[in-house]
Amino acid sequence: MDSVGAILKAAREEKKLSPDQVSSDTHILPSYIQAIEENRFQDLPGEAYCAGFIGTLARYYKLDSGHLTAMFRGIPQNEKSAPAPKHKATVIRTEKKNRAPLMLIIVILLIVTAAVLFIFAGRNGQEAAPEPVAQEEQKANVYVMNEVLFERSFSENDIVQVQMGDNSSEIVCRSVGESVVLGTKGGNVTLAPSQEKLLDLDGDSRNDVKVSLKDVNTGARTAIIRIDRAIEAPVPPPLPAVSIAPKPESVIMHDKGRVTILASPVKRNFAMEVSFSGPCMFRYQADTDKSVENYYKAGDQVHLDVAEEVRVWLSNAGHAKILIGDAEIALGSKGDVTSEKIGWEETQDRSFNLSIVSMH
């Protein structure tokens, strides 16, 4: 008889699926799939998880999950109890002359038998109540968290594998009630509704994720849990106020080498709005991003958020107007082709000026 692993491996190969494809569809790690196919069940997290993985793979391959799970647990199939022997009814033959006394005896025997059966039935109901039918053990769902934020409904025994570089750490939903108990490598953590806690998953004394309990359904024994790897840093102190240089009616960059727009004690992000009054070819490169080039027409607008600097190239520059803070900037006249750099420059007193510098 083929083993559980051999049956699952044959089903996968018959469907021409790779372990990576099966892992992507079922959220079971490829190493776990290989261990199951090689019957190395001791390499898996535990018997309950292993049974859950086997059931999930069987249903994925359209196999009998109950049969394969029973094979894994070593439970014989189609086991039936031997039928109870049938007793032949005893035939009592009487003669007509003794019928009345005999009928009385039969009635008495029936009454006594019924009383005895009633007494034994009562005792059996009190002393040997039938054992409840064992419920099928709940299958464990395994989810893989590759993204920064992960939120979903969990049942008891569900597992989240949090990818951390080349390794992964597990968070197990151990129990769901009025509160939820999560299991990690470092131990168990209890969460009350709307509560959040920081967890160290790999035991390096540094918090890796923030978990929060959003909602609990005690009847269904499910909980909505949010896992966030973007742990909030302390709020920095407010930046010093930016002083804005006096704004002329319009800054015309044509034939000017450098113009200062803003002055600030520190560098900070700035927003730039570009609006077009006619056809214009506009190319820009903000910070270290790739350059973007498009053709714009009257009424079009472009919004940029810049940290350090932005380089712009314009053809038919008179149809483009740039707004930074309260400063309106014209980079040329209609038909002009121009290129400029707008960015922060450090001054001798270690403050910063946001300046426009011609590159042509």
Secondary structure as GFF3:
##gff-version 3
##sequence-region A 1 360
A	DSSP	alpha_helix	4	14	.	.	.	ID=ss1
A	DSSP	alpha_helix	19	26	.	.	.	ID=ss2
A	DSSP	alpha_helix	30	37	.	.	.	ID=ss3
A	DSSP	three_ten_helix	41	43	.	.	.	ID=ss4
A	DSSP	alpha_helix	47	60	.	.	.	ID=ss5
A	DSSP	alpha_helix	65	73	.	.	.	ID=ss6
A	DSSP	three_ten_helix	96	98	.	.	.	ID=ss7
A	DSSP	alpha_helix	99	127	.	.	.	ID=ss8
A	DSSP	beta_strand	142	145	.	.	.	ID=ss9
A	DSSP	beta_strand	149	155	.	.	.	ID=ss10
A	DSSP	beta_strand	159	164	.	.	.	ID=ss11
A	DSSP	beta_strand	167	176	.	.	.	ID=ss12
A	DSSP	beta_strand	180	184	.	.	.	ID=ss13
A	DSSP	beta_strand	187	191	.	.	.	ID=ss14
A	DSSP	beta_strand	196	199	.	.	.	ID=ss15
A	DSSP	beta_strand	209	217	.	.	.	ID=ss16
A	DSSP	beta_strand	222	228	.	.	.	ID=ss17
A	DSSP	beta_strand	243	244	.	.	.	ID=ss18
A	DSSP	beta_strand	251	252	.	.	.	ID=ss19
A	DSSP	beta_strand	258	264	.	.	.	ID=ss20
A	DSSP	beta_strand	270	276	.	.	.	ID=ss21
A	DSSP	beta_strand	280	286	.	.	.	ID=ss22
A	DSSP	beta_strand	292	296	.	.	.	ID=ss23
A	DSSP	beta_strand	301	306	.	.	.	ID=ss24
A	DSSP	beta_strand	309	315	.	.	.	ID=ss25
A	DSSP	three_ten_helix	317	319	.	.	.	ID=ss26
A	DSSP	beta_strand	320	324	.	.	.	ID=ss27
A	DSSP	beta_strand	327	330	.	.	.	ID=ss28
A	DSSP	beta_strand	337	346	.	.	.	ID=ss29
A	DSSP	beta_strand	352	358	.	.	.	ID=ss30
###
